[in-house]
Each structure stands twice: as structure tokens, then as C-alpha cells.
Amino acid sequence: IPTKGSQVIAACDLGFVSDSSALVIVEVLGGVYRVIDIIEKKPTEDNPLKPSEVIREFASIAKKYKAHGVMADNHYRETVREYLEEAGLPLLRAPDGASGKSTSYTRAKTLFKEGRVRLPSHEKLCKQLRDVTFRPTSGGGVSVSSPRGPGGHGDIVSALILALWQGHGEEYSDITTEEIDACE
């Protein structure tokens, strides 16, 4: 249950056939980001997830926590928007493309380094965080990747990163490219 006076953020990473769909709810209070709920829906080979069911469920959970909207990347954008609007929630647009992904992960990394992120004891999230790699690119940027495993590749951590992006408004430029290891 969120603390009175906190901001509640909802973000999701959606996959319906070969990847899981994940929703992460984060409470922000006093500059600290605390993960208060993680929901993961896994498709099976014989039973892909239904976008309408997943998005309606995620919208219901976001409303329960009194989130002001739900952030999602551009995959299935119009479908997501349609079902969120049914629930009275706006779709909050995530940063686009590889540069948006790099920027959002880099910002999240800063929050972790500053000790401003509180995670629950969640084995899969911690593993996905440890598996994220950062590699310098020839143009001076950073490439971010998550290895593929059973049921997807970094779906929960992707939703977490979007939630941290949504609640964090400052730019940082002094970031190294070491891997996130938030669960030590």
C-alpha cells in the first residue's frame, strides 16, 4: 500500500506470444523509488496472452494503486491506449528507439548507484538486473541488452526501468558503462 503523499508510477513491458508481459508499480517518496508490486503474465506455446485481457488487468491494478497513468514502449501502442482509456488512464509514452532505451537505463543506473531504489526480494527481477549489459557504441553512445531466457528477455526489468524513467526528471552525464548489480 502506498504511503500518503507519495507518487505512484505504473509501467509495463508487453509481450503476448514469445515474451512475458510485466507490470511494475513504484512508489516515489522523498526521492526514493520503492517497488511495491510486480506482476508477470507468461504466455505458453499453446496459449499466447490476449492483449485485451492483459492490458485491462494491468489498468485495473494501476488504478488500484492510484497511478496517474501507465507507461509502455511503442509496441502495441494503439491497443494499449484503447484499453487504458477504457479504464480512464492515459498511456504515457516511453523514450523511443535504441537511444531512448540507453538513456532510460542510464538514468536508472544512476538511481541505483545513488542508493535511491528499493527492491523487494524478487529472484527473477534481481537476475534480470544482473543480466543487463552495457556496451559502448562507436558513436559514443551505449548499447543495452538483456539475454533471452525461458519466457522472454528482461521483461520485468524493462518495466522497472520505464517506471524509474517516469519518476526521474533530471539529466546526468557522468555515467560509466558498468553493469547494474542492484541485488548484492
PAPA-816202 format. One record per residue (C-alpha): residue number from 1; residue in three letters; x, y, z. Coordinates in nm, 3 decimals, decimal comma. Layout:
# residues N
 sese donu      xx      yy      zz
  NUM  ALA       X       Y       Z
...
END
This chain:
# residues 184
 sese donu      xx      yy      zz
    1  ILE   0,000   0,000   0,000
    2  PRO   0,147   0,336  -0,100
    3  THR   0,241   0,590   0,163
    4  LYS   0,024   0,900   0,188
    5  GLY   0,179   1,184  -0,012
    6  SER   0,382   0,958  -0,239
    7  GLN   0,368   0,945  -0,617
    8  VAL   0,270   0,608  -0,765
    9  ILE   0,408   0,507  -1,102
   10  ALA   0,296   0,219  -1,324
   11  ALA   0,495   0,092  -1,620
   12  CYS   0,470  -0,219  -1,833
   13  ASP   0,660  -0,417  -2,091
   14  LEU   0,425  -0,611  -2,314
   15  GLY   0,476  -0,937  -2,496
   16  PHE   0,199  -1,175  -2,584
   17  VAL   0,344  -1,468  -2,778
   18  SER   0,711  -1,541  -2,701
   19  ASP   0,773  -1,284  -2,427
   20  SER   0,603  -1,222  -2,095
   21  SER   0,404  -0,912  -2,015
   22  ALA   0,516  -0,738  -1,696
   23  LEU   0,377  -0,454  -1,486
   24  VAL   0,583  -0,281  -1,217
   25  ILE   0,435  -0,040  -0,965
   26  VAL   0,677   0,203  -0,797
   27  GLU   0,617   0,445  -0,512
   28  VAL   0,827   0,762  -0,508
   29  LEU   0,864   0,944  -0,178
   30  GLY   1,145   1,175  -0,073
   31  GLY   1,347   1,093  -0,383
   32  VAL   1,341   0,719  -0,309
   33  TYR   1,186   0,473  -0,555
   34  ARG   1,032   0,167  -0,388
   35  VAL   0,895  -0,120  -0,595
   36  ILE   0,561  -0,210  -0,437
   37  ASP   0,424  -0,462  -0,686
   38  ILE   0,541  -0,679  -0,976
   39  ILE   0,300  -0,869  -1,199
   40  GLU   0,419  -1,101  -1,475
   41  LYS   0,197  -1,282  -1,722
   42  LYS   0,363  -1,564  -1,915
   43  PRO   0,242  -1,700  -2,248
   44  THR   0,275  -2,065  -2,333
   45  GLU   0,344  -2,222  -2,668
   46  ASP  -0,019  -2,330  -2,693
   47  ASN  -0,173  -2,029  -2,525
   48  PRO  -0,048  -1,679  -2,614
   49  LEU  -0,162  -1,391  -2,396
   50  LYS  -0,462  -1,187  -2,507
   51  PRO  -0,375  -0,817  -2,528
   52  SER  -0,720  -0,703  -2,413
   53  GLU  -0,709  -0,922  -2,102
   54  VAL  -0,353  -0,832  -2,005
   55  ILE  -0,393  -0,458  -2,056
   56  ARG  -0,730  -0,446  -1,878
   57  GLU  -0,582  -0,634  -1,582
   58  PHE  -0,276  -0,407  -1,572
   59  ALA  -0,501  -0,099  -1,591
   60  SER  -0,712  -0,229  -1,303
   61  ILE  -0,402  -0,283  -1,090
   62  ALA  -0,263   0,063  -1,178
   63  LYS  -0,597   0,221  -1,079
   64  LYS  -0,600   0,026  -0,751
   65  TYR  -0,267   0,189  -0,665
   66  LYS  -0,392   0,528  -0,788
   67  ALA  -0,127   0,563  -1,058
   68  HIS  -0,185   0,864  -1,282
   69  GLY  -0,120   0,664  -1,600
   70  VAL   0,074   0,368  -1,736
   71  MET   0,399   0,396  -1,929
   72  ALA   0,466   0,147  -2,207
   73  ASP   0,700   0,134  -2,503
   74  ASN   0,576   0,169  -2,859
   75  HIS   0,490  -0,197  -2,917
   76  TYR   0,114  -0,233  -2,943
   77  ARG   0,077   0,140  -2,865
   78  GLU  -0,272   0,189  -3,008
   79  THR  -0,404  -0,130  -2,848
   80  VAL  -0,259  -0,025  -2,513
   81  ARG  -0,404   0,325  -2,547
   82  GLU  -0,751   0,191  -2,630
   83  TYR  -0,775  -0,035  -2,324
   84  LEU  -0,615   0,214  -2,086
   85  GLU  -0,861   0,482  -2,198
   86  GLU  -1,146   0,242  -2,119
   87  ALA  -1,012   0,242  -1,762
   88  GLY  -0,971   0,620  -1,755
   89  LEU  -0,590   0,608  -1,762
   90  PRO  -0,361   0,776  -2,013
   91  LEU  -0,084   0,592  -2,194
   92  LEU   0,244   0,757  -2,101
   93  ARG   0,490   0,729  -2,386
   94  ALA   0,831   0,580  -2,319
   95  PRO   1,152   0,708  -2,480
   96  ASP   1,181   0,584  -2,840
   97  GLY   1,440   0,363  -3,005
   98  ALA   1,785   0,247  -2,903
   99  SER   1,885   0,594  -2,779
  100  GLY   1,573   0,614  -2,562
  101  LYS   1,646   0,271  -2,418
  102  SER   2,006   0,368  -2,348
  103  THR   1,904   0,695  -2,183
  104  SER   1,637   0,534  -1,964
  105  TYR   1,869   0,254  -1,848
  106  THR   2,148   0,502  -1,782
  107  ARG   1,917   0,716  -1,567
  108  ALA   1,803   0,408  -1,376
  109  LYS   2,164   0,308  -1,323
  110  THR   2,229   0,646  -1,165
  111  LEU   1,940   0,597  -0,924
  112  PHE   2,077   0,256  -0,826
  113  LYS   2,428   0,397  -0,775
  114  GLU   2,286   0,673  -0,555
  115  GLY   2,105   0,413  -0,342
  116  ARG   1,765   0,558  -0,423
  117  VAL   1,595   0,237  -0,545
  118  ARG   1,440  -0,014  -0,303
  119  LEU   1,366  -0,358  -0,444
  120  PRO   1,164  -0,642  -0,297
  121  SER   1,317  -0,985  -0,261
  122  HIS   1,223  -1,099  -0,612
  123  GLU   1,456  -1,357  -0,760
  124  LYS   1,361  -1,308  -1,125
  125  LEU   1,388  -0,928  -1,114
  126  CYS   1,730  -0,946  -0,947
  127  LYS   1,853  -1,198  -1,205
  128  GLN   1,727  -0,983  -1,490
  129  LEU   1,903  -0,678  -1,341
  130  ARG   2,230  -0,869  -1,313
  131  ASP   2,197  -0,990  -1,674
  132  VAL   2,168  -0,639  -1,823
  133  THR   2,483  -0,541  -2,010
  134  PHE   2,605  -0,203  -2,127
  135  ARG   2,846  -0,177  -2,419
  136  PRO   2,995   0,141  -2,566
  137  THR   2,899   0,206  -2,928
  138  SER   3,119   0,357  -3,197
  139  GLY   2,922   0,684  -3,191
  140  GLY   2,994   0,742  -2,823
  141  GLY   2,663   0,604  -2,701
  142  VAL   2,578   0,292  -2,507
  143  SER   2,405  -0,027  -2,622
  144  VAL   2,188  -0,202  -2,362
  145  SER   2,091  -0,567  -2,385
  146  SER   1,929  -0,846  -2,187
  147  PRO   1,985  -1,211  -2,274
  148  ARG   1,687  -1,418  -2,385
  149  GLY   1,574  -1,687  -2,143
  150  PRO   1,266  -1,901  -2,100
  151  GLY   0,957  -1,681  -2,130
  152  GLY   1,129  -1,368  -2,255
  153  HIS   1,420  -1,138  -2,204
  154  GLY   1,425  -0,884  -1,926
  155  ASP   1,052  -0,809  -1,931
  156  ILE   1,027  -0,727  -1,560
  157  VAL   1,343  -0,519  -1,559
  158  SER   1,223  -0,335  -1,871
  159  ALA   0,903  -0,236  -1,690
  160  LEU   1,105  -0,130  -1,385
  161  ILE   1,334   0,087  -1,599
  162  LEU   1,032   0,262  -1,752
  163  ALA   0,887   0,324  -1,406
  164  LEU   1,216   0,475  -1,288
  165  TRP   1,232   0,685  -1,606
  166  GLN   0,881   0,812  -1,550
  167  GLY   0,959   0,933  -1,199
  168  HIS   1,302   1,079  -1,266
  169  GLY   1,334   1,416  -1,433
  170  GLU   1,699   1,513  -1,406
  171  GLU   1,970   1,454  -1,665
  172  TYR   2,301   1,300  -1,565
  173  SER   2,608   1,296  -1,783
  174  ASP   2,875   1,135  -1,562
  175  ILE   2,763   0,773  -1,604
  176  THR   3,005   0,485  -1,652
  177  THR   2,908   0,182  -1,857
  178  GLU   2,944  -0,091  -1,593
  179  GLU   2,662  -0,340  -1,545
  180  ILE   2,378  -0,276  -1,298
  181  ASP   2,411  -0,505  -0,998
  182  ALA   2,138  -0,383  -0,764
  183  CYS   2,077  -0,705  -0,574
  184  GLU   2,403  -0,764  -0,391
END
